[in-house]
Amino acid sequence: MSRKPKLIDATPQITISADQAAVAAITAKADAERLAAEAAAKADAERLAAEAAAAKAQAERAAADASAAGVTVSSPPTVMLSPEAAVATFALALAPDGWSIKVATRKGRTQTRYRVGRAFGPEAVTIKVDDLTGDELKALHDDAELIVTIKDESENEESGN
């Protein structure tokens, strides 16, 4: 009778402590989160690149259509502002520290005008430019019922204002 050889499991057995297991689990979780974040960033970059390519293709088609229609297209396209809007936009964008705006309602208006969480009447209200967002500045400037003037706080205020 022949005897079959007994197979021995040669897989090394590793014993780790609970602390080592916790560290390994935390490390694995951090690695998984890092890889997920990298994948999300890559997907966002690819999406933005695709959107940019689509926008460029659309601009090229629009330029070709305009050219076929006999229209000259300037490159890059420009946005036209009224002279008053251009002056106000650039002045507010470049306003140094200490600049403010004065806002009042148009002459003859009797009701209080509410904009950007503030109330305005015939008496001018002074607001520091730094206290407003760009959207708030635009909303005040674009409101036909308000008069907005730019004021340098470092200069002496004129009498009667």
DAQUITA-V826117 format. One record per helix or strand. SS is the DSSP state (a for helix, b for strand). FROM is the first residue (numbers start at 0). TO is the last residue. If there is no record, write none. Layout:
SS|FROM|TO, SS|FROM|TO
This chain:
a|17|67, a|82|92, b|98|104, b|112|114, b|117|119, b|124|127, a|128|130, a|133|141, b|145|151
